[in-house]
Amino acid sequence: MVVSASEGGKTRLQVIPHGFLVEVRAKVRRYQELRRVRARLGEIYRQMLRVMDEMEGMRREEMSVSGKKRSGGG
């Protein structure tokens, strides 16, 4: 098995000895899962920011409307 990795902007190939194949494959799977989970967390974070922005917009609208009622009623 050969794996490639980027080091200092250059792609390097490294031969994995047969005795380490099981361990390397397991680590590669874990790394790939980590990348998927990290991407999903980024999606969730962006969704949270959108919801928080919506809530802030509603709060500002509410304050704007309640401010008009007070100034117009007195």
C-alpha positions, 0 to 999 in steps of 0.5 A, spaced: 500 500 500 502 507 498 499 513 501 500 520 499 501 526 503 502 533 502 508 536 506 510 543 505 506 544 498 509 537 495 506 531 495 510 525 498 508 518 497 510 513 502 510 505 502 506 502 508 509 495 510 505 489 509 505 488 517 502 495 518 496 495 513 490 493 518 493 499 522 493 504 517 487 502 514 483 503 521 487 510 521 485 512 514 477 510 516 478 514 522 481 520 519 475 520 513 470 519 519 473 525 522 473 529 516 465 528 515 463 529 522 467 536 522 464 538 515 457 536 518 459 541 524 460 546 520 453 545 517 450 545 523 454 552 525 452 555 519 445 553 521 445 556 528 448 563 525 442 563 520 437 562 526 440 567 531 440 572 525 433 571 524 432 572 532 435 578 532 432 581 526 425 579 529 427 582 536 429 589 532 422 589 529 419 588 535 423 593 538 421 598 532 414 597 533 413 597 540 417 604 540 413 607 535 407 605 539 410 608 545 411 615 541 405 615 537 400 614 543 403 619 548 
